[in-house]
Amino acid sequence: MAARDYYEILGVGRTADDAEIKRAFRKLARQWHPDANPGDPSAADRFKEIGLAYSVLSDPEKRTRYDQMGAAAFEAAESGGGGPGAGFAGFGFEDLFESVLGEAFFGGRARRRGGPARGNDLRVALQITFEQAAFGATREITVPRVEACETCGGSGAAADSKRRTCATCGGAGRVRVGRPTPFGQFVTEQSCNQCGGTGSVVDHPCADCRGQGRVRRRRTIQVQIPAGIDDGRRLRLVGEGEAGERGGPPGDLYVDIGVAPHPQFRRDGQDVISEVTVGLAQAALGAEVQVETLEGPQSVRVPEGTQPGDVLRLRGKGIVVLGGHQRGDHRVVVRLEVPRQLSAQEREALRHYAAARGERVDGGERHLFRRVLGH
């Protein structure tokens, strides 16, 4: 069977540069790694094919020979006539993957796993009032989290014992295990059984944390709500997340803020908006009315001739700009109240008003007729 084109195997063109070839190899090697495809017997062959193609195309001299003579001639030269791929049987998989895929794929991460690890971040929701959002506040929240054990100081060791480096993995937390395959020695990593992947052991573990160095607690934390915060914003409390492992730094706590609706106010940026209802005479002649603000009741002048929907603006009575000192305004929208029932005196006064304005309204006779008929 004719050998497949190495460029085709890696999915690159013949003009691909070294970076393109390396990227293609990294992607395919991860995809077809035998350990990642335990139920696919063809994965090992595909994996070998990918490695062979890369070993040739990543070497300038070999790539030139391949471009000139083709795959069959190259493989024969490489293997001493042993057939396609024979020269690849002794190929160093470990060296190839460590050099190309890097430490994150093989040994590098294992060596780091035994060292300090940052704790997990936490996230909670907190609902506050409209006024707390406007002026700021201090709130307390209770968070269940993993903390460093106070008894052993996070070491995991009892008072008469100390934590020491695991002799089996040398503190890496993982060990390398080699296994023979039809394609040569293949090296994988696994968690160290001796230390459970921590990289260290204690002869006498702490009784409170059972040697883990961390315990779960419910901790009450004070949250400073900044003035001007809006619904949907998130606060970050540095170091208030879960404790790190093996002396690593703690994670952070993220607080998602929700602002409860207010019965009278709503927010538009830094402005507060509310409504005030005035009577017909107040709107026409002008008046002083009381309106509720964030700072309590305040008198507001309704100018003569105010129309429904007009806005009365109270400068600087709104919400503080987050992180600043300036405040928005309080905008009061005027609503006109039309009475549903009138006294005889009020009705007569409105008839005189209508007559003076030249407005046509229902006459007194019509109302009298309705009263007689019971309508």
N, C-alpha and C positions, 0 to 999 in steps of 0.2 A: 504493500500500500504506500502511495506517495505521501511523503511527509507534508504536513500542513505548513503554510507560509507563516514564519515567525511574526511578521508584522500583523497578519490576520489574527493570530492567536492572541496578541496583546491588544488588538483593536486600534492600531495606530497606522498612519500612513508611512510610506518609505522615506518621507522627508522629515519625520518626527525628530525633534531634538531630544537630548538626554533627559530633560525635565519631563517632557511628555511621556517618554518611555517609562520613566520611574513612576510617575503618577498612575499610569495604566497598570503597571505591575502591582503596585501597592493595593489598588482596588480589587484586582482579580485574585490576588493571593489571599486576601482576607475572605473573599467570597467563596473560594474553592478549597480553603484549608480543610483537611480531612476531619479535624476535630469539630469543625463547624457543620459538617455534613455526615454525621454518624450513620445515617440510613442510606447513604448514596455510595455504592461501591465504585462508581465511576469518578468520584471526586478526587481520589488519590491520583488517578491517571491524568486528570485535567490539571491538578496541582503540579504534577511533575512536568507536564507540557509547558505550563506557564513559566516555571522556573528555568527550564531549558531555553525557552525563547528569550527570556530576560538575560540569562548568562551570556548569550551570544550578542544580542543587540546592545547591551550596556557596555561591551568591550569594543573600543574603536577598531582594533586590529581584527578581532573576530567578525565584527559587523562588516568590515570591508571584504573579508574573504567570503562571507555569506552572500553579500550582494553580487560578488563576481562569480561564485561557483554554485550557489544554490544550497538548499538544505541537505540534500543527499550527500553531495560531495563533502560538505563541511562535517556532517556527522561521521562519515567514514574516516575522515582525517582525524577527527577528535577521538574516535573510539578505536582506531587501529583496525578498521574493517569489521568491527563487531556489530554493525547494523545501526539503524537509527536509534539514537538515545543511549547507546551502550556507554559512551564516554561520560554520561551523566550519572551513572550509578554511584560513583564515589563523590558526587558533588556535595559541597558543604552547605546543607540547608540552613543550619544554625547561623553560620557566618553570613550567608546571603540575607536572611531575614533580619538579623540584628543590624546589619549595615544599612539596609534599605528601609525596612519598616520601622526601625528605631527602637529605642528602649521601651516605648509604650507598648510594643507588641510582645517583646520577650522579656529580657532581664531587667530593664530599667525600672519599670513600675514595681517589680517585685522587690528591688532593693529599697525603693522608697516606702513601700507599704509598712515596713517595720518601724519607720520613723514617726514623728508627730503628725497627726492628721487633724485638720480643722473640723470643728463641730458643725452639726447641721443647722441651717437657718430654720426659723419658725415663722409662722404667719397666723395672725389672729385678726378678728373683726371687732371693731369698737364703735358703738353708736353714741353720738353726742347730741346735745340740744343745739338749737339755732343760736342761742345766746353764747354757748360755749365755743361754737365755731367763730362767732364774731369777735369775742373778747379774749379767747384762750381760757384754758383751765388745766387743772391737774386731776387726772383720773387714775384710779387703781384698777389693774387687771390681774387675774390669777392665771398663770400659765403652767401647764404640766410640761416638764422638760427634764432632760438628762443633765445632771450636774456632777461635778467632781466630788468624790466621796470625801466628806470632812474628816472622817475617822483616820483614813490613811493618806489624806492629802492628794488623792488621785493616783497614788502609786500602785494600789491593789495589794500591797503587802502588809501583813500584820506588823505590830510594833517590834516584834523580835525577828523580823525577816526583812529582806531587801529584794528588789527586783533585779534580776541579772539577765544578761544577754543569752538567748537560746543558743545552745551549742550545736543543735541540729541544723538550723538555718543561718547561723551567724548573725542574727538580728534582722534578717530580711523579711521574715514572716512567710516566705514561700521557698519552696525547694524545686530544683530542676530534676526532672526524671527523664532519662533517656530510654527509648524503646526502638528496637530494630524494625525496619520496614523494608519492603522490597526495593526501596529507593535510597537506602542508607539509614544511618542513625538519625532518629527524629527526637528532638528535645522539646518537652512541654514543661509547664510550670503548674504547681498545685500548692494549696495552702499547707503550711507546715503542721503536721499532726501533733508535734510536741508542744508548740506554743499556741496553737489555734490561730495562727496567722498574725499574732501580735508582735513577734520578734523577740519576746522576752518571757521569762518564767519567774515564778516566786515559789519558794519552798513552803511558806506558810501564808496563804492568802488571807486578806482582810475579811473578817466575818461579816461586816456590814454590806460590802459590795461584792463579796465572793471572788475577790481577785480581779474584778473588772476595772476598778478604779473610778467607776461612775455609778451613780444611783439615780432613780427617777424620783423627782420631787414636784410638788405644786408650789410655785413661787409667786408671791404677790409683788408686782412691779408697778412703780409709779410712771405714768406717761404724761409728759408735758405737751399739752395741746397748744400749738402756736395760734395766736390771734389771726384771724383771716383765713383759716384753712377751709377748704370747700369739700363738698361731698365727693367721695371717690378718690381722694388723695391718700397717699401712703406715707407713713412715718417709718423711719429706720432707726432702731435702737441698737447701736453697735455693741457687740459682746453680750447681748441678752438672749442669745440663742442657746443651743445645747453645748455642753462642754466638749472640748476636743478630746481625741484619743491620744494616749501616750504623751501627755503634756502639750498637745496641740492647742492652738487658740480656739476660743469659743466662736460659735456662729453668731448671726445677728437675728434680731426679732423684727419682723415687719408688721406694722399695725395698719390695717385698712380702715379708713375713717368713713363712717356713714353719718350723715346729718339728718336728724328727724325733722319731718315737716312741722312748720309753725302754723298755728291756727289763724294768725293775722298777717304775718310777713312772708314774703318770698324774696329770693335773691336774684339779682341780675348783675353778675360780675361783682363789683364792690358796692353796688347800690342795693338798698333795701326798698322794697315796694309794698305799699299797703293802700287801703282805700278809706275814704271818709264819705259819709252820706250827709247831704245838706238839703234843706227844704227849698221850695221855689223862691220864697222871699229872701232867704239867705243868699242864694245864688244870684238873684237879681239885684239886691241892695248891698250885698257884702256883709261879712260877719266875722267874728272871731270864734273859732271852733277848737275843740280839744281833740288831738290825735295821739295815738299810742306810738311811741318810738322805742328803740332799744334801750334808751335811758329813762323811760317812763313817760307819763303824759306831758304833752307840750302844746301850747297855744299856737294856732296857725291862722293867719289872716286869709280869708276867702275874699278875693277882690270882687268889686261890683261887676255884675255881668258875667260871672263865671259860668262856663258851659259844661254840660256833662262830658266827662272824659278828660277835662283839663287836668294838668298836673301841677301840684304845688310842691316846690323843691325846698328841702331843708339841707342846706350846705353842710358838709362835714359830719353828718349824722348817720352815715352808712357804716360799712365794714372796713376794718383796717386792711391795707394791702399786705399780703402775706410776706413776712420778713422785712416790712417797712414801717413807716409811721403815718403816712397819708391815709385818709379815710374817704370812702365814697360818700354819696348823698343818700338822703331818704326821700323817695319820690312818693307823694300822696296823690292817688288818682281820685278825682271828684265823681261821686255818683249822686244823681238827683232823685230825691224822694217825692213821689206823687201820692198824696193821701188817697186812700181808698174810700174813706167816709168823711163827710163834712158836716159840721153843725150848720144850723140855719144862718147864723151870723157869718160864718166863713163862706158859705155859699153866696150870700148877698154881696159880700166884699169882692168875691171873684167875679160876680156879674158886673159890678161897677168897673172892675179892672178890665174885663173883656170889652165892655162898652167903650171905655177910654182908648183901648187898643184897636177898636174896630174889628174885634174878633167875633165870629158868630158862634154862639153856644146854645144849648137847649134852653128854652124860655121857661119862665115860672109857670105859665099855664099848662105846659106839657107835663111838668112835674106834678102839678095839682091834679091833672087828669089821671096820672098814674096812681096817685094816692087814693083817689076815689074808686078806681077800678081794682085796687088791691095789687097793682103791679109794682 
